[in-house]
Amino acid sequence: MNALMLASEGELENPLLPPIPELVIGLVAFAIVFIFLGKKLLPNINKVLDERRAAIEGGMEKAEAAQAEAQQVLEDYRAQLADARHEAARLRQEAQEQGVALIAEMRSEGQRQREEIIAAGHAQVEADRKAAAASLRQDVGQLAIDLAGKIVGESLADSARQSRTIDRFLDALEEKSVDVTKAEATR
């Protein structure tokens, strides 16, 4: 019987449909919450979303600006690096040219000093030769006078006579040496 009563009462009430007073209270509460959300919360949410969108767009613009600035700095750096490379190449070239010029200058200076030393050596040799010739001439002349005095049997002490005799003797010797040199050259 109980099951029959329940079955007859169940036919009257649909378990899927809530009672009307609960449905009205639920709809009124939903409307209040919906109006509250629409009037108070939704504008705040939209405002926060707009701020976030602006911040994101601003951040993107800043990022693009920063990227453009970084690109410009990179191009400036590359240009400066290229200029520095050109300057370094120019300095290397100048240093090479200066080195070549310095080497040439040092060679010419060395050549000039060598020629000066050779000229000084030739002058010294010539001076020594003349001094030796004069000394030899005097010694040979004295020996010739002594020998001539022994051969003649009288003293040839007169200095003017000695000088003439020495000069004649040496001139004769020089003529003989020139003749011998010419004869050897013609052979």
C-alpha positions, 0 to 999 in steps of 0.5 A: 500500500505504501508503494501504491501511495507513493506511486500515486503521489509520484504521478502528481509531482515530476521529480525533474521539476522543482517546486514552484516557490523554489523555482521563483526564489532561484530565478530571483536570486539568479537575476540579482546575481546576474544584475550584480555581475553585469553592473559591478563586476563586469565593468571591472573585469572589462577594465582589467582586460582593457588595461592588460590589452593596453599593457600587452600592446604597449609591451609589444610596441616597446619590444619592437622599439627595443628591437629596432634600437638594438638593430640600429646599435648592431648596425652602428657597431658593425659600421664602427668595426668595419671602420676600425678594420679599415683603419687597422689595414691603413695603419699596417700599410703605413707601417709597412711603407715606413719600414720599407722606407726605413730599410732603404734609408738605412741601406743608403746610410750604410752605403754612404758610411761604407763609401766614406770609410773606403775613401778614408782608407784610400786617403790613409793608404795614399798618405801612408804610401806617400810618407813611405815613398818619401822616407824610402826616397830619403833612405835610398838616397842616403844609401845611394850617396854613401855608395856613390861616395865609396865608389868615387872615393870622395865624400858627397856631403854637399846637400844640394848635390846630394838632392840632385843625385838622389832625384836623378837616381830615383827618376831612373829607377822609376823609369825602369819600373814603368818600362818593366810594367809596360812590357809585362802589360803587352805580353 
